[in-house]
Amino acid sequence: MKHLILFFSLLFLQQASATITIFQEGDVITKAKELTKKYQADLRLDSEQISQFEKVVASYMMRKAKTKVLNVSDGDKKVMLKQLTMQENEDMAAMLSKGQYKKYLKAKMKLQP
């Protein structure tokens, strides 16, 4: 069931990708860089992690923006956004050390409510 929902989520995201313009993508990248700087204060990322972190944050910000403009019910949007958040957390857990990941989760509550 989980895979089925994820599959349909991805289909809907592709459909919505046309609604996100290049200008919005640039804005997302700028916001991701700003957000990474804020996280840097708590996480003390090295240069390689900073680059990866920015990419992951920008990627999920774009996916969430695309999900929000889908023509589906609010309940379906909430499910999709929750799945994206869980996937983002998994990606961050794989990239960060255990200590950094714990700090990330605490900082995320403040920086990305």
N, CA, C and O atoms as a printed pandas DataFrame, in Angstrom:
     atom_number atom_name residue_name chain_id  residue_number  x_coord  y_coord  z_coord
0              1         N          MET        A               1    0.835   -1.193    0.000
1              2        CA          MET        A               1    0.000    0.000    0.000
2              3         C          MET        A               1    0.877    1.254    0.000
3              4         O          MET        A               1    0.613    2.223   -0.711
4              5         N          LYS        A               2    1.936    1.199    0.828
5              6        CA          LYS        A               2    2.837    2.337    0.939
6              7         C          LYS        A               2    3.501    2.629   -0.408
7              8         O          LYS        A               2    3.656    3.786   -0.799
8              9         N          HIS        A               3    3.887    1.571   -1.104
9             10        CA          HIS        A               3    4.536    1.731   -2.401
10            11         C          HIS        A               3    3.563    2.272   -3.439
11            12         O          HIS        A               3    3.944    3.049   -4.314
12            13         N          LEU        A               4    2.314    1.860   -3.338
13            14        CA          LEU        A               4    1.296    2.336   -4.262
14            15         C          LEU        A               4    1.078    3.836   -4.098
15            16         O          LEU        A               4    0.988    4.566   -5.085
16            17         N          ILE        A               5    0.995    4.286   -2.871
17            18        CA          ILE        A               5    0.817    5.716   -2.603
18            19         C          ILE        A               5    2.025    6.498   -3.098
19            20         O          ILE        A               5    1.881    7.565   -3.695
20            21         N          LEU        A               6    3.206    5.966   -2.850
21            22        CA          LEU        A               6    4.424    6.626   -3.314
22            23         C          LEU        A               6    4.459    6.705   -4.835
23            24         O          LEU        A               6    4.849    7.729   -5.396
24            25         N          PHE        A               7    4.055    5.631   -5.501
25            26        CA          PHE        A               7    4.024    5.614   -6.965
26            27         C          PHE        A               7    3.105    6.705   -7.500
27            28         O          PHE        A               7    3.483    7.460   -8.396
28            29         N          PHE        A               8    1.897    6.786   -6.948
29            30        CA          PHE        A               8    0.963    7.804   -7.407
30            31         C          PHE        A               8    1.443    9.213   -7.052
31            32         O          PHE        A               8    1.205   10.167   -7.793
32            33         N          SER        A               9    2.112    9.326   -5.926
33            34        CA          SER        A               9    2.678   10.616   -5.544
34            35         C          SER        A               9    3.672   11.085   -6.585
35            36         O          SER        A               9    3.660   12.247   -6.991
36            37         N          LEU        A              10    4.525   10.184   -7.012
37            38        CA          LEU        A              10    5.519   10.543   -8.025
38            39         C          LEU        A              10    4.870   10.900   -9.353
39            40         O          LEU        A              10    5.325   11.811  -10.045
40            41         N          LEU        A              11    3.819   10.193   -9.707
41            42        CA          LEU        A              11    3.097   10.538  -10.936
42            43         C          LEU        A              11    2.506   11.942  -10.857
43            44         O          LEU        A              11    2.591   12.718  -11.808
44            45         N          PHE        A              12    1.912   12.254   -9.721
45            46        CA          PHE        A              12    1.326   13.580   -9.548
46            47         C          PHE        A              12    2.399   14.658   -9.536
47            48         O          PHE        A              12    2.185   15.755  -10.051
48            49         N          LEU        A              13    3.559   14.349   -8.948
49            50        CA          LEU        A              13    4.648   15.319   -8.912
50            51         C          LEU        A              13    5.138   15.640  -10.315
51            52         O          LEU        A              13    5.456   16.792  -10.610
52            53         N          GLN        A              14    5.204   14.650  -11.174
53            54        CA          GLN        A              14    5.617   14.898  -12.546
54            55         C          GLN        A              14    4.609   15.788  -13.251
55            56         O          GLN        A              14    4.980   16.657  -14.040
56            57         N          GLN        A              15    3.347   15.571  -12.966
57            58        CA          GLN        A              15    2.289   16.363  -13.564
58            59         C          GLN        A              15    2.392   17.819  -13.122
59            60         O          GLN        A              15    2.151   18.731  -13.913
60            61         N          ALA        A              16    2.738   18.028  -11.898
61            62        CA          ALA        A              16    2.794   19.377  -11.348
62            63         C          ALA        A              16    4.089   20.094  -11.686
63            64         O          ALA        A              16    4.191   21.305  -11.494
64            65         N          SER        A              17    5.076   19.370  -12.185
65            66        CA          SER        A              17    6.373   19.993  -12.437
66            67         C          SER        A              17    6.279   21.124  -13.449
67            68         O          SER        A              17    7.093   22.047  -13.419
68            69         N          ALA        A              18    5.320   21.069  -14.326
69            70        CA          ALA        A              18    5.160   22.129  -15.319
70            71         C          ALA        A              18    4.723   23.439  -14.677
71            72         O          ALA        A              18    4.921   24.506  -15.258
72            73         N          THR        A              19    4.138   23.377  -13.502
73            74        CA          THR        A              19    3.649   24.601  -12.868
74            75         C          THR        A              19    4.737   25.352  -12.109
75            76         O          THR        A              19    4.554   26.518  -11.758
76            77         N          ILE        A              20    5.851   24.706  -11.855
77            78        CA          ILE        A              20    6.953   25.348  -11.154
78            79         C          ILE        A              20    7.877   25.969  -12.195
79            80         O          ILE        A              20    8.422   25.260  -13.040
80            81         N          THR        A              21    8.054   27.259  -12.142
81            82        CA          THR        A              21    8.864   27.943  -13.144
82            83         C          THR        A              21   10.327   27.974  -12.761
83            84         O          THR        A              21   10.698   27.660  -11.629
84            85         N          ILE        A              22   11.149   28.356  -13.717
85            86        CA          ILE        A              22   12.590   28.460  -13.478
86            87         C          ILE        A              22   12.867   29.473  -12.378
87            88         O          ILE        A              22   13.769   29.281  -11.563
88            89         N          PHE        A              23   12.102   30.537  -12.354
89            90        CA          PHE        A              23   12.320   31.553  -11.323
90            91         C          PHE        A              23   12.071   30.979   -9.938
91            92         O          PHE        A              23   12.803   31.286   -8.997
92            93         N          GLN        A              24   11.068   30.166   -9.810
93            94        CA          GLN        A              24   10.788   29.553   -8.514
94            95         C          GLN        A              24   11.895   28.578   -8.136
95            96         O          GLN        A              24   12.247   28.462   -6.962
96            97         N          GLU        A              25   12.444   27.875   -9.125
97            98        CA          GLU        A              25   13.546   26.962   -8.843
98            99         C          GLU        A              25   14.749   27.736   -8.311
99           100         O          GLU        A              25   15.419   27.288   -7.381
100          101         N          GLY        A              26   15.018   28.886   -8.898
101          102        CA          GLY        A              26   16.111   29.731   -8.419
102          103         C          GLY        A              26   15.862   30.201   -7.004
103          104         O          GLY        A              26   16.781   30.243   -6.185
104          105         N          ASP        A              27   14.621   30.554   -6.715
105          106        CA          ASP        A              27   14.263   30.971   -5.361
106          107         C          ASP        A              27   14.472   29.834   -4.367
107          108         O          ASP        A              27   14.956   30.051   -3.256
108          109         N          VAL        A              28   14.104   28.627   -4.773
109          110        CA          VAL        A              28   14.258   27.472   -3.896
110          111         C          VAL        A              28   15.735   27.220   -3.608
111          112         O          VAL        A              28   16.108   26.926   -2.472
112          113         N          ILE        A              29   16.558   27.332   -4.616
113          114        CA          ILE        A              29   18.002   27.115   -4.424
114          115         C          ILE        A              29   18.569   28.162   -3.484
115          116         O          ILE        A              29   19.380   27.845   -2.614
116          117         N          THR        A              30   18.148   29.410   -3.653
117          118        CA          THR        A              30   18.596   30.478   -2.761
118          119         C          THR        A              30   18.141   30.214   -1.329
119          120         O          THR        A              30   18.921   30.372   -0.389
120          121         N          LYS        A              31   16.891   29.815   -1.161
121          122        CA          LYS        A              31   16.367   29.507    0.172
122          123         C          LYS        A              31   17.083   28.310    0.789
123          124         O          LYS        A              31   17.338   28.283    1.993
124          125         N          ALA        A              32   17.403   27.327   -0.037
125          126        CA          ALA        A              32   18.110   26.148    0.462
126          127         C          ALA        A              32   19.501   26.531    0.963
127          128         O          ALA        A              32   19.958   26.012    1.982
128          129         N          LYS        A              33   20.169   27.425    0.259
129          130        CA          LYS        A              33   21.494   27.875    0.699
130          131         C          LYS        A              33   21.397   28.644    2.014
131          132         O          LYS        A              33   22.221   28.460    2.910
132          133         N          GLU        A              34   20.384   29.507    2.123
133          134        CA          GLU        A              34   20.179   30.259    3.373
134          135         C          GLU        A              34   19.868   29.315    4.529
135          136         O          GLU        A              34   20.387   29.477    5.634
136          137         N          LEU        A              35   19.028   28.343    4.265
137          138        CA          LEU        A              35   18.647   27.383    5.292
138          139         C          LEU        A              35   19.850   26.543    5.724
139          140         O          LEU        A              35   20.006   26.239    6.907
140          141         N          THR        A              36   20.690   26.173    4.775
141          142        CA          THR        A              36   21.890   25.407    5.088
142          143         C          THR        A              36   22.813   26.201    6.000
143          144         O          THR        A              36   23.414   25.644    6.919
144          145         N          LYS        A              37   22.926   27.490    5.752
145          146        CA          LYS        A              37   23.759   28.348    6.612
146          147         C          LYS        A              37   23.219   28.354    8.036
147          148         O          LYS        A              37   23.989   28.337    8.996
148          149         N          LYS        A              38   21.898   28.379    8.172
149          150        CA          LYS        A              38   21.301   28.363    9.503
150          151         C          LYS        A              38   21.552   27.035   10.209
151          152         O          LYS        A              38   21.847   27.006   11.404
152          153         N          TYR        A              39   21.435   25.939    9.467
153          154        CA          TYR        A              39   21.712   24.626   10.044
154          155         C          TYR        A              39   23.187   24.485   10.394
155          156         O          TYR        A              39   23.532   23.823   11.373
156          157         N          GLN        A              40   24.054   25.096    9.610
157          158        CA          GLN        A              40   25.496   24.991    9.803
158          159         C          GLN        A              40   25.904   25.402   11.215
159          160         O          GLN        A              40   26.827   24.825   11.789
160          161         N          ALA        A              41   25.230   26.381   11.767
161          162        CA          ALA        A              41   25.557   26.846   13.114
162          163         C          ALA        A              41   25.394   25.725   14.153
163          164         O          ALA        A              41   26.178   25.632   15.097
164          165         N          ASP        A              42   24.388   24.891   13.976
165          166        CA          ASP        A              42   24.134   23.802   14.924
166          167         C          ASP        A              42   24.861   22.510   14.554
167          168         O          ASP        A              42   25.334   21.790   15.433
168          169         N          LEU        A              43   24.950   22.219   13.271
169          170        CA          LEU        A              43   25.440   20.912   12.838
170          171         C          LEU        A              43   26.941   20.847   12.575
171          172         O          LEU        A              43   27.533   19.768   12.611
172          173         N          ARG        A              44   27.551   21.985   12.313
173          174        CA          ARG        A              44   28.983   22.042   11.992
174          175         C          ARG        A              44   29.340   21.067   10.867
175          176         O          ARG        A              44   30.144   20.151   11.040
176          177         N          LEU        A              45   28.722   21.295    9.722
177          178        CA          LEU        A              45   28.927   20.451    8.554
178          179         C          LEU        A              45   30.284   20.721    7.923
179          180         O          LEU        A              45   30.767   21.854    7.930
180          181         N          ASP        A              46   30.900   19.671    7.375
181          182        CA          ASP        A              46   32.141   19.895    6.628
182          183         C          ASP        A              46   31.771   20.320    5.202
183          184         O          ASP        A              46   30.592   20.331    4.848
184          185         N          SER        A              47   32.757   20.666    4.393
185          186        CA          SER        A              47   32.479   21.230    3.070
186          187         C          SER        A              47   31.717   20.259    2.170
187          188         O          SER        A              47   30.847   20.681    1.408
188          189         N          GLU        A              48   32.030   18.973    2.245
189          190        CA          GLU        A              48   31.316   17.990    1.431
190          191         C          GLU        A              48   29.864   17.860    1.889
191          192         O          GLU        A              48   28.952   17.765    1.068
192          193         N          GLN        A              49   29.659   17.856    3.202
193          194        CA          GLN        A              49   28.307   17.754    3.745
194          195         C          GLN        A              49   27.474   18.978    3.389
195          196         O          GLN        A              49   26.276   18.863    3.133
196          197         N          ILE        A              50   28.099   20.142    3.372
197          198        CA          ILE        A              50   27.375   21.370    3.037
198          199         C          ILE        A              50   26.792   21.260    1.636
199          200         O          ILE        A              50   25.624   21.582    1.417
200          201         N          SER        A              51   27.593   20.811    0.703
201          202        CA          SER        A              51   27.137   20.662   -0.675
202          203         C          SER        A              51   25.991   19.659   -0.779
203          204         O          SER        A              51   24.979   19.936   -1.423
204          205         N          GLN        A              52   26.144   18.513   -0.158
205          206        CA          GLN        A              52   25.100   17.490   -0.165
206          207         C          GLN        A              52   23.843   17.987    0.525
207          208         O          GLN        A              52   22.732   17.775    0.040
208          209         N          PHE        A              53   24.025   18.648    1.655
209          210        CA          PHE        A              53   22.907   19.146    2.448
210          211         C          PHE        A              53   22.073   20.120    1.619
211          212         O          PHE        A              53   20.845   20.031    1.604
212          213         N          GLU        A              54   22.736   21.046    0.932
213          214        CA          GLU        A              54   22.032   22.025    0.089
214          215         C          GLU        A              54   21.225   21.323   -0.990
215          216         O          GLU        A              54   20.074   21.680   -1.240
216          217         N          LYS        A              55   21.821   20.331   -1.624
217          218        CA          LYS        A              55   21.127   19.607   -2.692
218          219         C          LYS        A              55   19.896   18.885   -2.164
219          220         O          LYS        A              55   18.832   18.920   -2.782
220          221         N          VAL        A              56   20.047   18.234   -1.026
221          222        CA          VAL        A              56   18.924   17.492   -0.447
222          223         C          VAL        A              56   17.806   18.456   -0.039
223          224         O          VAL        A              56   16.634   18.212   -0.326
224          225         N          VAL        A              57   18.169   19.537    0.623
225          226        CA          VAL        A              57   17.165   20.514    1.059
226          227         C          VAL        A              57   16.443   21.108   -0.143
227          228         O          VAL        A              57   15.215   21.195   -0.144
228          229         N          ALA        A              58   17.186   21.517   -1.163
229          230        CA          ALA        A              58   16.578   22.108   -2.365
230          231         C          ALA        A              58   15.665   21.105   -3.057
231          232         O          ALA        A              58   14.566   21.451   -3.490
232          233         N          SER        A              59   16.120   19.876   -3.157
233          234        CA          SER        A              59   15.333   18.837   -3.817
234          235         C          SER        A              59   13.984   18.636   -3.124
235          236         O          SER        A              59   12.941   18.586   -3.775
236          237         N          TYR        A              60   14.023   18.522   -1.805
237          238        CA          TYR        A              60   12.775   18.290   -1.077
238          239         C          TYR        A              60   11.899   19.542   -1.019
239          240         O          TYR        A              60   10.674   19.434   -0.964
240          241         N          MET        A              61   12.503   20.707   -1.030
241          242        CA          MET        A              61   11.701   21.934   -1.087
242          243         C          MET        A              61   10.931   21.993   -2.406
243          244         O          MET        A              61    9.759   22.370   -2.429
244          245         N          MET        A              62   11.593   21.621   -3.499
245          246        CA          MET        A              62   10.933   21.591   -4.805
246          247         C          MET        A              62    9.815   20.559   -4.822
247          248         O          MET        A              62    8.714   20.835   -5.299
248          249         N          ARG        A              63   10.097   19.376   -4.305
249          250        CA          ARG        A              63    9.081   18.321   -4.294
250          251         C          ARG        A              63    7.866   18.737   -3.472
251          252         O          ARG        A              63    6.725   18.490   -3.863
252          253         N          LYS        A              64    8.122   19.364   -2.340
253          254        CA          LYS        A              64    7.007   19.802   -1.493
254          255         C          LYS        A              64    6.208   20.912   -2.170
255          256         O          LYS        A              64    4.980   20.935   -2.077
256          257         N          ALA        A              65    6.886   21.823   -2.843
257          258        CA          ALA        A              65    6.193   22.895   -3.565
258          259         C          ALA        A              65    5.317   22.315   -4.674
259          260         O          ALA        A              65    4.187   22.757   -4.882
260          261         N          LYS        A              66    5.849   21.324   -5.378
261          262        CA          LYS        A              66    5.074   20.678   -6.446
262          263         C          LYS        A              66    3.867   19.936   -5.871
263          264         O          LYS        A              66    2.788   19.936   -6.464
264          265         N          THR        A              67    4.054   19.316   -4.732
265          266        CA          THR        A              67    2.962   18.578   -4.101
266          267         C          THR        A              67    1.844   19.524   -3.682
267          268         O          THR        A              67    0.666   19.188   -3.806
268          269         N          LYS        A              68    2.204   20.698   -3.190
269          270        CA          LYS        A              68    1.205   21.641   -2.707
270          271         C          LYS        A              68    0.301   22.172   -3.811
271          272         O          LYS        A              68   -0.813   22.610   -3.524
272          273         N          VAL        A              69    0.745   22.147   -5.063
273          274        CA          VAL        A              69   -0.080   22.675   -6.156
274          275         C          VAL        A              69   -0.823   21.584   -6.914
275          276         O          VAL        A              69   -1.496   21.869   -7.905
276          277         N          LEU        A              70   -0.712   20.355   -6.470
277          278        CA          LEU        A              70   -1.419   19.260   -7.126
278          279         C          LEU        A              70   -2.922   19.413   -6.975
279          280         O          LEU        A              70   -3.414   19.986   -6.004
280          281         N          ASN        A              71   -3.630   18.890   -7.948
281          282        CA          ASN        A              71   -5.084   18.927   -7.924
282          283         C          ASN        A              71   -5.602   17.635   -7.293
283          284         O          ASN        A              71   -6.239   16.814   -7.953
284          285         N          VAL        A              72   -5.315   17.476   -6.003
285          286        CA          VAL        A              72   -5.771   16.315   -5.239
286          287         C          VAL        A              72   -6.345   16.822   -3.919
287          288         O          VAL        A              72   -6.206   17.996   -3.577
288          289         N          SER        A              73   -6.978   15.933   -3.199
289          290        CA          SER        A              73   -7.595   16.333   -1.930
290          291         C          SER        A              73   -6.531   16.748   -0.916
291          292         O          SER        A              73   -5.369   16.354   -1.014
292          293         N          ASP        A              74   -6.951   17.541    0.046
293          294        CA          ASP        A              74   -6.034   17.985    1.100
294          295         C          ASP        A              74   -5.481   16.807    1.887
295          296         O          ASP        A              74   -4.321   16.819    2.297
296          297         N          GLY        A              75   -6.302   15.800    2.096
297          298        CA          GLY        A              75   -5.854   14.605    2.812
298          299         C          GLY        A              75   -4.726   13.902    2.069
299          300         O          GLY        A              75   -3.744   13.473    2.676
300          301         N          ASP        A              76   -4.872   13.788    0.747
301          302        CA          ASP        A              76   -3.826   13.158   -0.065
302          303         C          ASP        A              76   -2.550   13.995   -0.041
303          304         O          ASP        A              76   -1.447   13.451    0.007
304          305         N          LYS        A              77   -2.702   15.310   -0.073
305          306        CA          LYS        A              77   -1.528   16.189   -0.012
306          307         C          LYS        A              77   -0.787   16.003    1.310
307          308         O          LYS        A              77    0.443   15.955    1.340
308          309         N          LYS        A              78   -1.546   15.899    2.406
309          310        CA          LYS        A              78   -0.913   15.703    3.710
310          311         C          LYS        A              78   -0.130   14.404    3.754
311          312         O          LYS        A              78    0.979   14.358    4.288
312          313         N          VAL        A              79   -0.705   13.350    3.194
313          314        CA          VAL        A              79   -0.024   12.051    3.159
314          315         C          VAL        A              79    1.254   12.161    2.344
315          316         O          VAL        A              79    2.303   11.671    2.764
316          317         N          MET        A              80    1.177   12.796    1.191
317          318        CA          MET        A              80    2.347   12.945    0.329
318          319         C          MET        A              80    3.430   13.782    1.005
319          320         O          MET        A              80    4.612   13.443    0.949
320          321         N          LEU        A              81    3.021   14.874    1.641
321          322        CA          LEU        A              81    3.992   15.728    2.326
322          323         C          LEU        A              81    4.642   14.999    3.498
323          324         O          LEU        A              81    5.831   15.171    3.763
324          325         N          LYS        A              82    3.858   14.190    4.193
325          326        CA          LYS        A              82    4.413   13.419    5.306
326          327         C          LYS        A              82    5.428   12.408    4.784
327          328         O          LYS        A              82    6.481   12.215    5.392
328          329         N          GLN        A              83    5.119   11.762    3.663
329          330        CA          GLN        A              83    6.056   10.804    3.072
330          331         C          GLN        A              83    7.339   11.504    2.636
331          332         O          GLN        A              83    8.435   10.978    2.833
332          333         N          LEU        A              84    7.202   12.686    2.046
333          334        CA          LEU        A              84    8.383   13.435    1.634
334          335         C          LEU        A              84    9.245   13.809    2.838
335          336         O          LEU        A              84   10.472   13.743    2.774
336          337         N          THR        A              85    8.606   14.197    3.920
337          338        CA          THR        A              85    9.337   14.544    5.138
338          339         C          THR        A              85   10.078   13.335    5.683
339          340         O          THR        A              85   11.225   13.452    6.113
340          341         N          MET        A              86    9.435   12.177    5.669
341          342        CA          MET        A              86   10.089   10.957    6.149
342          343         C          MET        A              86   11.269   10.590    5.253
343          344         O          MET        A              86   12.320   10.184    5.749
344          345         N          GLN        A              87   11.104   10.729    3.952
345          346        CA          GLN        A              87   12.193   10.432    3.018
346          347         C          GLN        A              87   13.357   11.402    3.213
347          348         O          GLN        A              87   14.524   11.012    3.172
348          349         N          GLU        A              88   13.018   12.669    3.426
349          350        CA          GLU        A              88   14.050   13.678    3.662
350          351         C          GLU        A              88   14.844   13.335    4.924
351          352         O          GLU        A              88   16.073   13.409    4.934
352          353         N          ASN        A              89   14.138   12.963    5.971
353          354        CA          ASN        A              89   14.809   12.589    7.219
354          355         C          ASN        A              89   15.719   11.378    7.026
355          356         O          ASN        A              89   16.813   11.325    7.586
356          357         N          GLU        A              90   15.266   10.410    6.236
357          358        CA          GLU        A              90   16.093    9.232    5.960
358          359         C          GLU        A              90   17.353    9.624    5.194
359          360         O          GLU        A              90   18.442    9.135    5.495
360          361         N          ASP        A              91   17.209   10.496    4.213
361          362        CA          ASP        A              91   18.368   10.962    3.447
362          363         C          ASP        A              91   19.353   11.707    4.338
363          364         O          ASP        A              91   20.567   11.543    4.209
364          365         N          MET        A              92   18.833   12.512    5.229
365          366        CA          MET        A              92   19.703   13.259    6.143
366          367         C          MET        A              92   20.390   12.313    7.130
367          368         O          MET        A              92   21.561   12.503    7.459
368          369         N          ALA        A              93   19.670   11.303    7.599
369          370        CA          ALA        A              93   20.259   10.339    8.527
370          371         C          ALA        A              93   21.416    9.594    7.863
371          372         O          ALA        A              93   22.412    9.281    8.515
372          373         N          ALA        A              94   21.283    9.314    6.581
373          374        CA          ALA        A              94   22.343    8.620    5.853
374          375         C          ALA        A              94   23.564    9.507    5.636
375          376         O          ALA        A              94   24.690    9.015    5.561
376          377         N          MET        A              95   23.339   10.800    5.537
377          378        CA          MET        A              95   24.418   11.735    5.234
378          379         C          MET        A              95   25.131   12.234    6.494
379          380         O          MET        A              95   26.341   12.461    6.470
380          381         N          LEU        A              96   24.400   12.402    7.579
381          382        CA          LEU        A              96   24.942   13.004    8.803
382          383         C          LEU        A              96   25.377   11.932    9.807
383          384         O          LEU        A              96   24.943   10.782    9.741
384          385         N          SER        A              97   26.242   12.338   10.733
385          386        CA          SER        A              97   26.580   11.447   11.843
386          387         C          SER        A              97   25.381   11.373   12.785
387          388         O          SER        A              97   24.448   12.166   12.658
388          389         N          LYS        A              98   25.396   10.440   13.720
389          390        CA          LYS        A              98   24.268   10.300   14.649
390          391         C          LYS        A              98   24.039   11.572   15.450
391          392         O          LYS        A              98   22.904   12.013   15.630
392          393         N          GLY        A              99   25.131   12.156   15.927
393          394        CA          GLY        A              99   25.015   13.392   16.706
394          395         C          GLY        A              99   24.469   14.541   15.870
395          396         O          GLY        A              99   23.614   15.304   16.320
396          397         N          GLN        A             100   24.973   14.651   14.652
397          398        CA          GLN        A             100   24.491   15.703   13.758
398          399         C          GLN        A             100   23.018   15.492   13.428
399          400         O          GLN        A             100   22.248   16.450   13.362
400          401         N          TYR        A             101   22.628   14.240   13.221
401          402        CA          TYR        A             101   21.244   13.950   12.872
402          403         C          TYR        A             101   20.298   14.332   14.006
403          404         O          TYR        A             101   19.226   14.882   13.754
404          405         N          LYS        A             102   20.676   14.051   15.243
405          406        CA          LYS        A             102   19.838   14.443   16.385
406          407         C          LYS        A             102   19.696   15.961   16.441
407          408         O          LYS        A             102   18.604   16.480   16.676
408          409         N          LYS        A             103   20.795   16.667   16.227
409          410        CA          LYS        A             103   20.760   18.129   16.217
410          411         C          LYS        A             103   19.922   18.636   15.047
411          412         O          LYS        A             103   19.208   19.631   15.172
412          413         N          TYR        A             104   20.013   17.953   13.918
413          414        CA          TYR        A             104   19.232   18.325   12.736
414          415         C          TYR        A             104   17.740   18.253   13.040
415          416         O          TYR        A             104   16.989   19.173   12.716
416          417         N          LEU        A             105   17.316   17.158   13.662
417          418        CA          LEU        A             105   15.886   17.003   13.968
418          419         C          LEU        A             105   15.395   18.106   14.909
419          420         O          LEU        A             105   14.289   18.618   14.739
420          421         N          LYS        A             106   16.214   18.470   15.899
421          422        CA          LYS        A             106   15.815   19.542   16.810
422          423         C          LYS        A             106   15.768   20.881   16.088
423          424         O          LYS        A             106   14.831   21.660   16.267
424          425         N          ALA        A             107   16.783   21.144   15.271
425          426        CA          ALA        A             107   16.832   22.411   14.553
426          427         C          ALA        A             107   15.728   22.498   13.508
427          428         O          ALA        A             107   15.210   23.582   13.240
428          429         N          LYS        A             108   15.370   21.373   12.925
429          430        CA          LYS        A             108   14.347   21.357   11.882
430          431         C          LYS        A             108   13.002   21.828   12.420
431          432         O          LYS        A             108   12.234   22.473   11.706
432          433         N          MET        A             109   12.720   21.507   13.672
433          434        CA          MET        A             109   11.447   21.941   14.275
434          435         C          MET        A             109   11.360   23.467   14.294
435          436         O          MET        A             109   10.275   24.027   14.134
436          437         N          LYS        A             110   12.493   24.138   14.488
437          438        CA          LYS        A             110   12.508   25.598   14.529
438          439         C          LYS        A             110   12.590   26.212   13.131
439          440         O          LYS        A             110   11.905   27.188   12.825
440          441         N          LEU        A             111   13.439   25.621   12.294
441          442        CA          LEU        A             111   13.738   26.228   11.004
442          443         C          LEU        A             111   12.774   25.846    9.894
443          444         O          LEU        A             111   12.560   26.628    8.968
444          445         N          GLN        A             112   12.194   24.664    9.971
445          446        CA          GLN        A             112   11.272   24.195    8.941
446          447         C          GLN        A             112   10.008   23.613    9.575
447          448         O          GLN        A             112    9.781   22.406    9.498
448          449         N          PRO        A             113    9.200   24.442   10.189
449          450        CA          PRO        A             113    7.998   23.904   10.866
450          451         C          PRO        A             113    6.996   23.308    9.904
451          452         O          PRO        A             113    5.947   22.822   10.327
